């Protein structure tokens, strides 16, 4: 069952919110983790096994150049 808090958001919007919150959580330990984790769980429920490849493709352009090596 999906989380009612996120029903009005499209997958892409949720992913963008998760991406921003995950970064903020890394920079400010103890903050934002709970909500970022809840969003990731929602995305996992919606996208299943295809989530991680989809996130990788979506955020590839934002990674530093040295991590874009194939």
C-alpha positions as CSV (number, residue, x, y, z in Angstrom):
1,X,0.0,0.0,0.0
2,X,1.4,3.4,-0.9
3,X,1.9,6.1,1.6
4,X,-1.0,8.6,1.5
5,X,1.4,11.5,1.9
6,X,2.8,10.9,-1.5
7,X,-0.3,10.1,-3.6
8,X,-0.5,13.4,-5.4
9,X,3.2,13.2,-6.6
10,X,4.4,11.7,-9.8
11,X,7.4,9.3,-9.6
12,X,9.7,11.9,-11.1
13,X,8.7,14.6,-8.6
14,X,9.1,12.2,-5.7
15,X,12.5,11.2,-7.0
16,X,13.6,14.8,-7.2
17,X,12.4,15.4,-3.6
18,X,14.3,12.3,-2.5
19,X,17.5,13.4,-4.3
20,X,17.4,16.8,-2.6
21,X,16.6,15.4,0.8
22,X,19.2,12.6,0.6
23,X,21.8,15.3,-0.2
24,X,20.6,17.5,2.7
25,X,20.6,14.5,5.0
26,X,24.3,13.7,4.1
27,X,25.3,17.3,4.8
28,X,23.2,17.6,8.0
29,X,23.3,14.3,9.9
30,X,20.3,13.7,12.0
31,X,18.0,15.7,9.8
32,X,15.9,14.8,6.7
33,X,16.8,11.1,6.9
34,X,13.3,9.9,8.0
35,X,11.5,11.7,5.2
36,X,14.1,10.8,2.6
37,X,13.9,7.2,3.6
38,X,10.0,7.2,3.5
39,X,10.2,8.7,-0.1
40,X,12.7,6.0,-1.2
41,X,10.4,3.3,0.2
42,X,7.5,4.8,-1.7
43,X,9.5,4.8,-4.9
44,X,10.6,1.2,-4.3
45,X,7.0,0.2,-3.9
46,X,6.0,2.0,-7.1
47,X,8.9,1.0,-9.3
48,X,10.1,-2.3,-7.8
49,X,13.3,-3.8,-9.2
50,X,13.5,-1.1,-11.9
51,X,13.9,1.7,-9.4
52,X,17.7,1.8,-9.1
53,X,18.5,1.7,-12.8
54,X,15.8,4.4,-13.3
55,X,17.4,6.6,-10.6
56,X,20.8,6.0,-12.0
57,X,19.7,7.1,-15.5
58,X,17.7,10.1,-14.1
59,X,20.6,11.5,-12.0
60,X,23.6,10.5,-14.2
61,X,24.0,14.1,-15.5
62,X,24.3,15.5,-12.0
63,X,27.2,13.3,-10.9
64,X,30.8,14.7,-10.9
65,X,32.7,13.9,-14.1
66,X,35.0,11.4,-12.4
67,X,32.1,9.2,-11.4
68,X,30.7,9.0,-15.0
69,X,33.4,6.6,-16.1
70,X,32.1,3.4,-17.7
